[in-house]
Amino acid sequence: MKRSFFAAAAILSLMSTGCAIHPLPEDVTGVKTYHIVRQIRCESRDTLRRFVIKWLHQIGPKVPTAEDLALQYEKEPASIKDFHYDLFKGAALVRVRSAAKLFYDAGLAYSFDLTMTEDNNLSTDVNFLKPLTNSQYTLGLHGSANRARVNQRTFTATDTFSGLLTKVPEAYCVGKVVGPNYIYPIAGHIGIDAVIEDFINLTLFANLAGGDAKPGVGGSPPTMADKLTFTTTVSASAVPGVTFTPVTDAFQLTSATGTGLADRTDVHQVTVGVAIAPTGGGRVGSASILPLLLISRRSRSRSD
């Protein structure tokens, strides 16, 4: 009978392994928090690079300097670190310069709320049998141990459009920008390009305002935020058991089963906020920054 108990104990011990005392994102995503932030920042940087190059191509026919810059940045992406609105000099380019300046120091904020919950539940059932003359006497024992661990990690990282374009070194993003991860989305491409594109279009052509704006009254600079929530639950269970055939009329163990259930739920939230720098003013009309109209036309035609 001792050997039977040892067998049941070994089964339960096997199921109890692999529990995270301190749940972290990398337990399931395989990606540490630092690299999650790095991926999103690099995704933002690459998005801005594409926008700048496309905008320069669009205004190129009327601004030769812009076309030269676009070709240079396509050939040597790292050279975009020298991009600045002061590249467009002279009274004839004042609108182009104003357009670039408006968004040059726009801010990006990434607010993370990463919550990891792990449940590990173990239970065991042991049955005893005592054959009698005209009947059988049975005894069943049940035991369980349920454990839960939760970790909520919150923090905020910030960037500016100009900082991403001019200060993030090439080596920082090499091999870090990956495609969508449909199992654990926070570890992959999350669609920063859509956030930035909509922000630019709403600022220029939909009177996007700040949170304190009132009808007919100026307020804080245009602001927009997307709150993304990704929830992934993974569960596994096992029910091993041992059954013994009675061979004597002694009171003895007849069966032992163990049930192991492990659940892991990850709720990953990231709020991406974009805002014009305070020096950029309140509501923005499209008349003064007409060169950026081409971005909106291109965006609408692509989505239609």
Disulfide bonds with the S-S distance in Angstrom:
Cys42-Cys173 2.05
